[in-house]
Amino acid sequence: MPGWKSRLKQSATEMLKLPPDALLDVSRVTCVDGKNVVVENARRLLKVESEEVTLDLGDHILALHGHDFEIILVTDREVHVTGQVTRLEYIAHGRDVP
């Protein structure tokens, strides 16, 4: 059950008609031209290979599939990846990660 802070943020977001990522701790994935990916609010990197990058987003896992991947920047809550993206996969926790 969410705490009172979480409920307050949810209510404020709805009342002010803000996008969910403005106040809530949700992830945002930006993919530009299939070559540059920025993942905000990523918890941790799970797998880094030239053909796959997998990130833990908290309640979901994001798998980037393609080739020539390189991690350009990692901060406490953001990851920048370059390479040729062929597929993005959003997986709910509890399912097997490919």
N, C-alpha and C positions, 0 to 999 in steps of 0.2 A: 504494500500500500504506500503510495507516495506521501511524503511528508508535507507539512504546511508550506514550506518554502517553494516546493515544486508546484503545489496547487496554486499558490499566489502568482508565480511566474506564468503558469498556464492561463489563469484568469486574466492577468494583465495583457498577455499576448492576444487573447481573444477579444478583450474589450477595446484595445487600441488598434485592432485589426492589423497587427504586425505579422510578418512571415515567421513561421515557427523557429527559425534559426536565430532570430534577433535576440531573444531572451532565454530560450530553452537550450539545453545542452544536447542538441541534435547535430548530426553530421551533415556536411555539405560537400558534394563532389562536383568539381568543375573540370570538364574535359574540353580542351580547345583543339579543334581540327584533328582529333584522334591521335595527337602527338604529345600533348602536355596535360597532365592531370594534377589537380590540387585537391587534396582531401583535408578538409578542416574538421576538427574535433575527433581526429583519429586517436585511439588509445595507445596502440602499439603495432609495430610491424610483426607479422607472423611468418612471412615467407618472402624472400627476395631472390629471384632468379632472373635470368635474361628474358625468359618467356612468361613469367608470372610473378606478380606482386600481390600479396594477401595482407590485408589490414584488419585489425579488430576495431570496430566502431562502437563497442559497448554491447548493444543488444543484437547487432548484426555483424556480419563479416563481409568485406568487400574484396573481391578477387578481380584483378586486372589481368587479362590475357592478351598476348600479342608477342612482340619480339623487340630486342634491343633495348630493354628497360634499363634505366639508370635512375637511382635515387639522387636527386639534386639537393634537396634540403629536408631536414627533419628537425622540427622544434617539438616542444612539449605537447602540442595539440595539432600540428599541421605537417603534412608530408607532400613534397613535390616530386613528381615522377615524369621522366621523359621517355619516349620510345614510341613504337607503333602499336596503338591499342586496336585490337580486333573485337574484343568483347569485354563488357563489364558484367560481373555477376554479384548479386546482392543476396546473401545467404542468412537466414535466421539462425541464431544459435541453437544448437541441439541437432542440427543436420550435419552430416559429414562434410568436411571441406575437401574439395577435389584435390 
